[in-house]
Amino acid sequence: MAKTQRKNLPQPGIRRRAFYLDVLDALTQERTFLAIVLVAFLAAAAFYQDPQAAMWIGFVLAAYSAVANDSIQSLGTFIESNKHRPWWVLWLFTGGIFLVTIVASWLVFNGDVTYQRLLNDAGETKYPHPKEFSFFQVIAPLVLLILTRLRMPVSTTFLLLSVFSVDSSGVTSIVGKSMSGYVLAFAVSFVIWYFGYEIIRRYFRHRKAHFSWVFIQWAISGALWSVWLMQDGANIAVFLPRRLDLGMLLIFLSVIFFGMGILFYLRGDKIQEVVSEKVRISDVRAATLIDFTYVLLLLYKLLISTIPMSTTWVFLGVIGGREIAISLARKKSGYKHRFKALRLVARDVLYATIGLVISVALASGANPKIRAALAQSFHDLWLGLVGLVSY
């Protein structure tokens, strides 16, 4: 019996050839994307020493990559629960909100489109607009674009803002606020879905969604998108001067608006699968409840501090708390569904952590002060470990 099973197994040469064919097939399917990445990388390498060219190359890459990666949190549930509607309807709705939100900031804050995430009333900033760009700053959004293609929900705030920070405090303040946001979001979402699971399940399963839920969801999704722009618009605008004149404002609005059109045409692209695989997200009522929880948390974090924050970590906390709560509350035998929920949550956190590590590495390459502070931190940690072992 064992000999028969061994005979049926693919030989090492066959398995190796099948692996190479799979890789070749994947590269063939992604040839357009790989060509874009190659051209963008060569452009960054050729023009990063030209401040004007570097600024616009970085901005265009950041405009699409930031919205594409963060679409899972700000627009993911909206796209998933409205996938039966024409893409251009969703685009014009969210695009209109984008225009109003950004123009409002530009008018109220004297040319600042980031709601003071990058510039306060006194004109002070921890993320100054560089007179000269480094190679690491220009390729940061390209790295984000690649990670997005790999369906990794990394933090655009960590990856894009960290390379512009004047010192390590600009990075550590983002990390601290983001981690506290994740813990708070996980706890709030867990409480809502664990203790309210039976009521929510009974209502959602046995009653068809009333048409009014569509209006409720669109209103909450619109509010969420607007608040997300107030928090994460800085990740895109960081490549441009801290105050924009009318001409640069129009370019800023046009690039992002039409980039959103491409994103909606692709229905969120590959990163959308991070949302689609979660339990019953396509139900308009479940999607609305998730978005409502998320927008309240973002508003709270928005109002208590102007320090930039990773909204990705807050969103992962919201859906992570929900997945774990549902897996524990479901009256289903076995542990398979619980392990699945835990695996999904752990994978999302792992990917986001990988993004954090990459962003710190890029920031270290772009800024000698951050590199020195990081080296000192590792040195102190090493001395502490040596001391602990010696004791």
Order of alpha helices (4+ residues) and beta strands (2+ residues): alpha-alpha-alpha-alpha-alpha-alpha-alpha-alpha-alpha-alpha-alpha-alpha-alpha-alpha-alpha-alpha-alpha
